[in-house]
Amino acid sequence: MLLKIHLSVAEASVRMANSAMGMLAPLARDLQWKIFMRHESMVLMVKLLAFLEFLMVYLHNSLISPCPCIHATYHKTMLRWGHGGARAAEYVKQNLFSNLIRHPKFISDTKSAIADAYNHTDTEFLKSENNQNRDAGSTASTAILVGDRLLVANVGDSRAVICRGGNAIAVSRDHKPDQTDERQRIEDAGGFVMWAGTWRVGGVLAVSRAFGDRLLKQYVVADPEIQEEKVDSSLEFLILASDGLWDVVSNEEAVAMTKPIEDAEEAAKRLMQEAYQRGSSDNITCVVVRFLMNQGASSRSNSG
C-alpha cells in the first residue's frame, strides 16, 4: 500500500550581487514571470529570474500511472543552476523528467533509470547545441518520490539536506574539483585541477560534474550520485539549495531555521534572507519540501 504523503513545496530564489552596499548590480536585468499550466493531474510551475547570470528553479509535481498494470504515485522536484547562459539549464528543465518517466525501468529500477536519464539528457543537449555555446552548462539536484521511497540525485554543487527525527542529514555530496576522488577521476581522464580564485577544472569550472560544458566534457561528467531514503513519520522536510546558501549556512543551521516554520514558502524565504544577511554574493536558490504524513488526506476529507 502506498504511503499517503502531502507535499508542501515552495521556492525562493534571488541573484545577489557582490557590492559594498549589498545592492543588486545596477546593470542587472530583473526579468521574472510565472507560468502556471494545469492539465488533469499535472501542475507545472516555472519561475525564472534572469540577472547577470541565469538562475532557474523548476518545480513539477504530478500523479501518473505509467501503464495500465502499474499504479504509482510519484512527485518530483528539481533545482537547477545554469552557467555560461541559460540554454543548458532550460534544456534540462524541459527534458530531464520526461526522459526519466519514459524510461522502461522507472518503477522497477528507479536508480538506474535516473542515472540513464541524466546521461541521456546530457548527451542530447550536446547534440542539440550543434557545437555552439561550448561553455553552456548546468548543475541539477532532483528529488523523486516513488511511493514511500525518496531518491535524491545530484550533479554539481547544489545540496540536499533532510530533517529526520530532528537531525540534519546531507543526502547529496557537493561535486567540487578538489575532492580527492573527483580530482583523481579528472586527472585519470587527462585533465587537471588548479587554483584560480577557487579550485577549478582546467582552471575554468568550479564544479566537477555538470550537464553540458562541451569543452570540458571529458572531465566534467553528468553521472549523478543517488541516495535513497525511506519516507516515514520521522522524515520531516527536505531542503534543496544552491551553494549560495550552503557557503554561509551550515546543514544544522538550515534545519534549525526551517523546523519551526510550518509554511514551506516562508521557510525558503527565511533561509534565503539569512544567507543574504550573512554576505552571500552568489546565486541563492532554495526549495523546501515538507512531508505531512496523512494530513493531505484528512484535510481533503474535511474540506469535502
Order of alpha helices (4+ residues) and beta strands (2+ residues): beta-beta-beta-beta-beta-beta-beta-alpha-alpha-beta-beta-beta-beta-alpha-beta-beta-beta-beta-beta-alpha-alpha-alpha-beta-alpha
